Amino acid sequence: MAAASGSGAPSAVEALRLRRILCSRLYLDDVPSSKAPVVYSPAYDISFNGIEKQHPFDSAKWGRVRSFLEDAGLLQSDRIVEPLEASEDDLLVVHSESYLNSLKSSEKVARIVEVPAVALLPNLLVQQKLIYPFRKQVGGSVLSAKLALERGWAINIGGGFHHCSAEEGGGFCAYADISLCIHFAFIRLNISRVMIIDLDAHQGNGHEKDFGSDGRVYILDMYNSGIYPFDHVAKKYIDQKVELDSGTKTEDYLENLDKALKVAKGRFKPQLIVYNAGTDILDGDPLGRLKVSPEGVAIRDEKVFGFAKDQNIPLLMLTSGGYTKSSARVIADSIINLSKKNLIDTGEKSPWIVAGSYPGLVSGM
C-alpha cells in the first residue's frame, strides 16, 4: 500500500483496509492436499421462483459445471473447496459503506442485475436469494488467489464480476470480486505485481476503474467494442486494449489473443495472473455477439494457462459471463481439456509450481 504523503506511515484509510484484510476469515487455514484447488459452493446458484429467468444469464451455470466435472470423473464433490461468505468488513476493503448500504434497496439491486421485477420484492428476500450467492462467490474469488499461490493454479467456478467497481455495480455484477481478491493478495500473499487477463466478451470496466492509477496491476482486456458497457473513461485505464468487432470468428479471435499475449509477456512480469474467462464469446451468445466455437474457447483457455506455465506464474481463473445454456458444458469441457493437456492437475501436486519454490508464496495463512 502507498504511504501517506509526507510520512512513512499509511493513511487512516489504508490502515483500516490493512486491518480488515488481516482480520478476515476468507483465507481458510491450510486446505488439505486431498482437496483440489477448485472452489465452488451450491450457494452460488441463484433460484428465485423463476424471476432469475428474466435475465439471459444462466443462474444455475455454476452448479451445472460442477456436475459435468463430477460426471466426467475429473473431480468428486468431496475434493472441491467450499468458500466462506464475504462479510461486510471483507467487502469494505474495496467498497464504501454508502455503496453497500445502497444494496439494501431492492430497486438498486434490480438495476444492477437488470431484472426490473426484483425492485418489487422485499429486500430481505433479495438479500437471501441474490446478494448472498454473490457474497459466497466473492469469498470464492478471494480464497482462489491463495490457492493459486499455493498450488500454481486455482479455478473459482463462479466470480468474475468485472463490471462492478468500488462505487458502482452493473451488468449483473454487485461486488468487485476481482479488485477484492487482488487487494487481499497484495497483503496476505506478499506480492506486488498482478496481471488481469480479461477475455470476457465485455469490457471489464469495474476493475479498470479500481486500478486505473495503480502500477502494480497490468490489465489486458480483449472485448467486443460494439456492446455494453461503452465505458470510455475506464478504457483510458487499460494497459493493453484489444477491441474486436461483432461477428469475430474463432481463427481471428485466437490470432488476436496470440499477439496480445506475446506483447503482454514483454511488458510486465506478474507474480499472479487473474484470468477472467467469460464464455459469452461463444457463437450464438445473445449478449457477446462474437462467433467463437466451443473448441475455440478450450484453445483460448489452453493458451492462457500455457502462458502462465511457460513463465512459472500462478494463475487464478474465474468463469465470469456466458448467456447460453451451452456455457456450462463448454466451461467443463475446457477444464477437462486443461487436465488432459497437463496444464492443471487435480491431484495433490501442481504441474508447474513446486510448493515452497515461488517467492511470493506465504504458507500457513
Summary of the structure (lengths in Angstrom):
residues: 365
radius of gyration: 18.9
end to end distance: 19.3
largest distance: 58.7
contacts: 1298
relative contact order: 0.14
helix: 43%
strand: 11%
